[in-house]
């Protein structure tokens, strides 16, 4: 009994150290990286230590787990040694196991981790200094353990580099945005803006471009007066000029260049020579991501590009405004005509033009229709129906009822979409 009382303080000291390790592990993995970076910029040394630990998260967690297991095993061994003296045989081992399981579970695991979850940022900053010491001491050991693990996994065909990243930053941010939106802390508009920024790297220009059928082009073979009239009739400041075939674009006419040329001729339109003021068209592949194209627009200081497929055939055009609208929504100025693309009805249904993109419809109605298989609403209907539907045909999918209202040739031009009531288990 005297030996048990003598070792009791040591065992509880070891459990306290184990509790610190457990709290550090939970707090450091759950700390807000954004807040830590902000605190570091404000000169907080503890936040700088936290960021240093998180920079090599695998080594940090490995060091903490190594120390925690060593302490728990040592405490359990000491307790077993003492208790088996008082209770010989298997009953002593069983008693020591039961006692240490309760003590470790309650005081070295659940209690400290609960505190770390509730106050993860504060606990992480508080325990960053001792954790950094442990990482520096155990770092070489952990590196060796990682090497053994990777070699062992390599025997089973799993190849992991030492730089393997276990976190996808974009998905982590997206998940946080969706979670806070579901909690009512992020408005729908902000949710779509943040999601639009994250989607730029995953979307191609073909998904936001103006299709060649909708492009406003002007025949370069017309007279100067006719070209000026057609340009003024356009709603855009840049107009593609073609030769012979509308898909054979030979230049881009900028309204500002046109006005300058008119000023040079003192307003004599018939004396105007259009060819010298045309800008060389910029052709880009349809597989270019929006992120790369946005960077290219900013680098070249050009806001207009023509999109071609792998065979060089014209597919459409994309502008800087088209990309920005994927982030902030529709941008309209005093010369834009408000398109009747989405018309909500009193009964809850919506009349939608077939050319409206799924992303625009989702933003307008706060829906969540999938856009992985199609870009436009008509494209999604055809994909799901596996056919070109006739006028009057109706379908039900993605918790909405779809009815074809109008069709022109093989193109579905108008649809009526009605959301279905939620099922009882979904409410």
N, C-alpha and C positions, 0 to 999 in steps of 0.2 A: 504493500500500500504506500509505503514511503517513497518507493521508486516511482510509482504512478503519479504521486503528488509532485515529485521533483521534476518529472518530464512534462507535466501538464502545461506549464508556462511555455516551454519550448514548442510543444505541439500547436498551441493556440497562436504563438508567434508565426510559425510556419503557415498556418491557415490564414492569418492576416496578410502575409506576403502573397499567398496564392490569390486572396481576394483582390489585391492590388493588380496582379497580373490579369485576372479575369476582367476587372473594370477597365483596365487599359486597352485590352483587346477589343472589347465591345465599343468603348467610347471612340477609339481611334478609327475603327472601321465605319462608325456611324456619324462621325463629325461632318459638319457642312464644309465642304471644300471651298465653296464660294465665300463663306464668312471667314474662314481661316486665311484665305488669300487677301481679303479686305483688311483684316486685322494686321496681317504682316506688312501690308503697305502703310499702315498707320504706325508701324514701329513696335508691334507687340512681339516680344522675343519668344514667348510660349507658342504663339501661332506659327512662328517661323520654324520652331522645332517640330510642331505637328506636321507642317507641310514637308519638312525634310523626311520625316518618318513615312508619310504617305507616298513620297516619291518612289520608294522601294517597298511597296506594301507587302510583297511576298516575304521579303527578309524580315520585316517588322513582325508580321504575324508568326512566322516560324520561330523567331527568337522568343517572343512572348509565350508561345505554346511550349517551347523547350523548357523555359524557366518554370512555367506553371506545372508542367508534368513532373519535373524534378522535385519541386517543393511538395506536391501532393504525395508522390511516392515516398519521399523521405518521411513526411509526417505519418503516413499510414504504417510504414515499417517500424518507426519508433513506438507508435501506439500499440501495434501488434506485439512487439517485443515485451512491452510492459504488461499488457493485459494477459498474455499467455503465462506470465509468471504467477499471476493471481488466479487465473483459471486455466489450468493445464489442459493440453489436448486440443481436439477439434473444436470444442465449445469455446475455447478462448479465441481461436482464430475467427470463428463465426461472430463472436461478440465484438471483436475489434473491427471486423469488416462492416458490421451493421452500424457501429458507432461512427466510424470514420466516413461511411457513405452519407449518413445524415449530416454530419458536420461539414463535410466538403460540399455537399449539394446545397445546403441552406446558406452557410456563411461564406463559402469560397466561390460559389457559382451564382446561384439565383439572386441573392441579396446584392452583391456588388454589380452584377450585370443589369439588374433592375434600375439601380441608381444611375448607371452609365447610360442606359437608354433614355431615361427621363432628362438627364442633364449632360448629354453626350459632348457638346462643345466645351462646357466648363470642365468636365472631368478629363477630357483629352488634353486641354491646356495644362491642367494641374499635374497630370501624370506623364507629360511629355518628357520631362528631364530624366526621371529614373528609367523610363522606357528607352530613351536614347542611349543611356549607359549600357543597358542590357543588350541592345542591338549591336553596339560596338564590341562588346565582349563576345557575344555569341555569333556575330556575323560570319566569321570564318567557318564555324561549325555548320551553320545553316547553309552556307554556300556548298560545303561538301555534301550535305544531305540532299540538296537540290540536284547536285550532279548525279548522285546515286539514284535518285528517283527518276530522273530523265533517262539514264542509261537502262534502268529496269523497264520503264515504259517503252523504250526503244525496242526491247526484245519482243514486244507484242505489237509492233508496228505503229506506235504512237510517237510522233516526232514533235517535241516541244523545245523551242529555243529558249535561251536564258532570258530573252527579252519579251517572252510571251505576255500579252496584256490580257487580263481576265475581265476587264470592264470595257464596255462599249460606251464611250462618253455620250454620243448622240442619243442612243437609246435610253441612257440614264436620264438625260435632260428631258427627252420626250415623255418618258414615264412620269417624271415629276410634274410636268405641265398637265398631263392628262389626269393625274391624281388630284392636283390642286383645283383643276376645273370641275371634277366630280364633287369636290368638297365645297364648291361655290366661291373659292378664293381667287380664281382666274376667270375673267369674262370670256365669252365665246370669241369676241374680236381679237383679244390678246392671244387666245389659244391658237387661232388660225394664223396669226402673224408669226408667232414663235415656231409653230409647226411648219410654216412656209419657208422660214430660214433653214430649218433642218432638212427640208425636202429638196433644196436646190441641188444638192449633190447627187440625188437619186433620180431626178427627173431630166428628161432630154428635151431639147428645143422643139422636137416634133410634137410634144404634148401641149405646148402653149402657142405655137406659131399660128399665124393666119394662113389658112389653106389657100392654095393657088386659085381655087374657084372663087374665093372671097377677096382676093387681092384687087386693089384698084390700080390698074396699069393704064398707060397711055401709049398709043401707037406713034413711034418716032417718025413714021412716014407722013404724018399730018403736017399741015402748015403751021407756022409759028403761032398764028392767031388761034388756031384750033387747039394746039397744045396748051397755050396759056389758059384758054377757056376750060379745058378739061382739068387742068391743074387746080384752078380756082374752085371748080366744082367738087374737087376732092376734099375730104375732111382731114387730110394729113399734110404734113409739111414736107414729106419726102415721097416722091412718086416714081415708081419703076417705069422706065421707058423701054419698050420692046421693039424689035424689028421683025416684020413678017409674021412671026408666031408669038402669041402672048407669053409663051414660056421661054422665049429667047430674049431675055432681058440683057440689054447692052449698056445700060447706065441708069443712074438714079438722079432725078432732078430735084434739087432742094429749092424750096420756095424763096429762101433768102438769096440764093444765087440768081434765081430768075428775076427778082426785084432789082438786084444790082445790075444785071444785064439790061433790063428795061430802063434803068436810070442812065446807063451809058449811051443808050440810043435815043435819049430824050423822049422816051415813051412811044417811039415808033415801033409798034409791034411787028409790022411786016418786015422791018429791017433786022429783026432779031434772029441770031444764029444759035440754035439750041445745042447742037453737037458739042461745041467747045466748053459749055458750062455743065455738061453732064459729069457726074462723079462716077468713078469706077465702081461697079458693084462688088460687094464683098460676099463671097459664097462660103458657106459653112456646112459641114455634114450634119445630117439630122440626128446623129447619135451623140452630138456634143451635149454635155450636161449643162444645166442652167448655171451651176456654180462656175464652171469654166468659162461659159459665154459671158456671164456678168463681169468676170475679171478681164476678159478680152475686150469687152465694150469700154471698160474704164481705162485699160491700157492704150487702146487705139483712139480713144476719145471719139468713137463713132457709135451712133445709137440705132443703127439699122443694118440688118444682114439678111441675105437670101439663103434659104435652106434647100439643100439638094440631097438626093439619095445616093446610094453607092454607085449608081450608074451615071451620076451627074445630072439627072432630070430634076427640074425645079419642083419643089414640094410646097413651098410657101415662103413666108417672111417672118422674121422675129425682130422685135425692137426692145430697147432697154425698158420701155414702159411695160411691155408684156411680162418681163421677168419681175419687175417691181410689183406688178399687180398680183403676182403669186404670193407676195408677202403681205401687202397692205390692202388687197382687194381692188375692186374696180376703181380706176382713176378717170374722172370725167372733167372736161373743161367746157368753156362756153361754146365751143364749136362741135362738141360731141352730141350725137343724137342718142337718146336713151333707148337702147334696144329693148323690144318687147319680148325678151327671151324667157322671162319667168313671170307668170301672171297668177298669183294666188286667187282662189275662189272662196266664196263665203262658206261652202260646204267642207272646206279643208283640203280639197284637191288643188292641184297646180297644173296650169297649162304651160308646157315647156317646149321651146323650139328644139328640134333634134340636134342642132349644132351647138347648143349650150354645153359647156364642159361640166363634168361631174363635180369637179372642185368648186366651180362657181355656184352650182345648184346646192351643194352642201353648205356653202357659206351663206347663201341667201335664205335657206330654209332651216339651217342648223340641223341638217341630216348627216348621216354617216354612211352614204352609199359607197361601195368599194370602187376604186379607180385604178386597180392594178391591171385589169384585163382590157379596159377601154378608156378613151379620153373623153368622148362626148356621151350625152345621154342616149342618143340613137345607137351609138356603138355598143353601149352596155345592154340595151334591149336586144339587139341583134345577136350579141354574144350569148346571152342567156337563152334566147329563143332558138338559136342555131339555125335561123332562117330569116329571110326578109319578110316581116309580117305585112298583112293586108290591112287596109283601113277598117277599123271596127274591132280588130282582134284585141283581146285582153290577156294579160299574163299576171301572175302573182309571184314575186320573188323579192328577196331582201326586205321583207316586211312591208312591201308597197304593192299596190295594184297599178299596173301599167296598161293604158289603152291607147292604141294608135288613132290619132285624130286626122292626120293628113299625110299623104305620101306623094312625092314627085319623082316619077321614074322609079329607080331603085333606092332613093333616099327617103328616109323617114323624116318628115319636116316638122311634125307637131305631135305631141303626146300629152295625155292627161295622166298625172301621177297622183295617187292618193295613198297616204300612209294608213296602214292597217292598225287597229287597236292592239295594244300590247297584251300578250297572254297573261293570265293570272299570276304565274310564277315569275314573270318579268317585271311586274309592277313594284 
